[in-house]
Amino acid sequence: MYPSGSILGCLTAAFMSRKRRSARSQRSSAAAGRALYSPPYWEDRHPDHGRCARLVEEAVFSAGIRRYGAGELGDAHRVRAVYYYMINAFCRPHFLIDISETIDDKLDSLRAYESQFQKRPGSVDTPLTNGYIEMIESRERWFGQQIGAAYAEGFLTKTPIHLSNLFEEER
């Protein structure tokens, strides 16, 4: 684990090798051919979140190169897609997923990191200590309204999404 703001400290050959191996291992998953990765949105206010997105992009790209790490990393595998989720961002998503049944789990997961979200005596005001969890809940509620659900999670992509026909995803 690295302190906030120092993700660059993990950019070692061994770390990137583990990430590439992880991307390549998706070939044998139950969702073969449908494997994807979901790092944070690349334009986040926290520098580590953008760096994390770039690390995942590099690992996913390298995992698809046949001669890269031949043998030690397993067989080359192209990950089908990389979809980015929003942490601090509030932008127009490329697509939305109904999370109405899991919103409580999401909010409980955030609350588990109480030290980041609760203002304490002697601490400084940050965007996280001024209604962050409430903002997330409101954002997901607003996204849900866009698709006729109670809550939705927004995702972005740098590549086109393939649909077999215009009516495939319609509800």
Buried (B, 14 or more C-beta within 10 A) or exposed (E): EEEEEEBEEBEEEEEBBBBBBBBBBBBEEEEEEEBEBEBBBBBBEBEBBBBBBEBBBBBBBBBBEEEEBEEEBBEBBBBBBBBBBBBBBEEEBBBBBBBEEEBEEBBEEBEEEEEEBEEEEEEEEEEBBEEBBEBBBEBBBEBBEEEEBEBBBBBBBEEEEEEEEEEEEEE
